[in-house]
Amino acid sequence: MVKIQKPRIDPDSVLGMLRRILSENGRDYIGTYAIAIVCLMSVALSTAFMAWILGDMVDEAFAKQRGEVVWLICGSIFLAFLLRGLASYGQAVALAKIGNNIVARYQRRLFSHLMELGVGFLGETRSAQLASQIGQNAGGIRDVLNLTITSLAKDLLTLVALVGVMIYRDWMLTAVVFLVGPPMVLALRYIAKRLRAVTREAVVVNSRVYGVMQETLQGIAIVKAFTMEDQLRGKINALVTDAEARSNRITRLSERTSPLTETLAGLAISGVLFYAAINTIYYDALPGDFISFIGALLLAYDPARRLARLQVNMERAAVNARMIYEILDIIPHQPDTPDAEKLEVSGGEIRLENVSFGYSAVSPVLSDVSFVAEAGKTTALVGPSGAGKTTIVNLLPRFYDISEGCIRIDGQDIARVTKQSLRHSLAYVSQHPYLFEGSLRDNIRYGRPEATDAEVEEAARLAYAHDFILEQPKGYDTLVGEGGSTLSGGQRQRLSIARALIRNAPILLLDEATSALDTESEVFVQKALDRAMSGRTVLVIAHRLSTIARADKIIVMMQGKVAEEGTHQQLSALEDGTYARFLKLQALGLDEGDDQNLELLAGGEKK
Ligand code: ADP
């Protein structure tokens, strides 16, 4: 029987997390950690020194009344405080520097990782919630590291040094004090375990709160139009109440450590005081030893309490760290094949050969689709909604990988070229033009970051955007409202056409807008598109009869299959053809290019 070897440290445990974080980052911070540790040790030793010197102070100054050593003792106490102050500053600054750098480093790592992930993953995840989770969790990694370093170097060391003083002064008493240890450890372990679950739930609920808020604000026009305010308010209220209750639970649980540690410490300290007082009163012992012992005990209380809570705090920080790693560990599916080469585009011919695809294994969306979009020509995809047109366009940049068949550009299988080179040769204009945060100029330049200002303006002119851009308050430097809300639909489309133009890619993927623009915008958008299309291989999801009729080739899609293909003339000549029926509907005066016409058509087909 094969014996599966269990890893010695569970990677999900606090220790496992710590090991992973250290192995990924530790090396880069060795120098700064060394400084922090020296400072932390200075803090620990100066604290212990103070407890130790207390005894001598009491004996020499008060019991023996030796004036000449008093100034020496007092001077050294002052110096110890001075050293402690400087060292505390040094360790705090060094640790904060590492902590902030760690947060920054994980934010960068997460962002580039998220961009690597497939459209599929991001399509299934609520982006606002994801962003909020990252915000809450990035600090977790910093806390894991800082808690460990502070606790081990400072608190543990201080404690050891103080216990040393205690043993030196009275070892019997020290042993008695240590009896409170075991019950404390057991109780704390129990609390830490319960906290693990609650903390994770709290992060999730909090990110849902922020997610709903952000999505509501983004869709505020729809919220108001559908008077959804009360429903959403109810939803947020419930979530917020839940988050509030969980926060309270976390506090109650983690603060349960306080009454516990205080009670046990009180027991130990009052017991020691009682014993010391009896000894001094009835047995004439010098008070110095006891004072020093009690001083060390009191000073040891804080670091001991912090160490006791370490597991509890670490458990919370580790939950955050773990959630970050859950995202980082998602492997971007569809990496480039090892032998992937650069795509070399000459004409830009797109060829689909028996392509089958489904978003999930159970429901195929495309089956056995084959057609050629010739180089430098316009090919229109036509068909009722749900026929698979958008899916075809999504497959070209390899947002998803096909299950069967092959897609070739100029003869090269796109599954075997680098995604970077593939996407560089494509420009995409969607029917919902998306504008990013930044100026109008930036938004055009995203098409090709190295473009000069003159090239940006040239592209804008070609896309009939130059004039309206100049009318904006700051021209090209006008900042875009969220999603381009200060611009009209037609203007946004012309901007996204300018973005595609400046990219100067040989292949243009176009998703024609279904919603009608006003006539004037329509004319400009159409002219801009004509310019973008000329001389390129264009694959257009077409809705308007004018676009369809002018296309060099029309592919009629039906339920994931190619139903007909040919030119406008050829297809309209087929008496009983799907396309011919579509034209008849148009002739009846139904709205041009309305998706519903084609759906009617699909209904006709079924009969
Ligand atoms: P069209 O563009 O012709 O309207 P689509 O390509 O958008 O059609 O959709 C084809 C089919 O694929 C539809 O049944 C749709 O429900 C499904 N579909 C589209 N996008 C996704 C997705 N991201 N995940 C799962 N199914 C999808």
Residues whose N, C-alpha, C, O or C-beta is under 5 A from the ligand:
A	BS01	ADP	Y359 V365 P384 S385 G386 A387 G388 K389 T390 T391
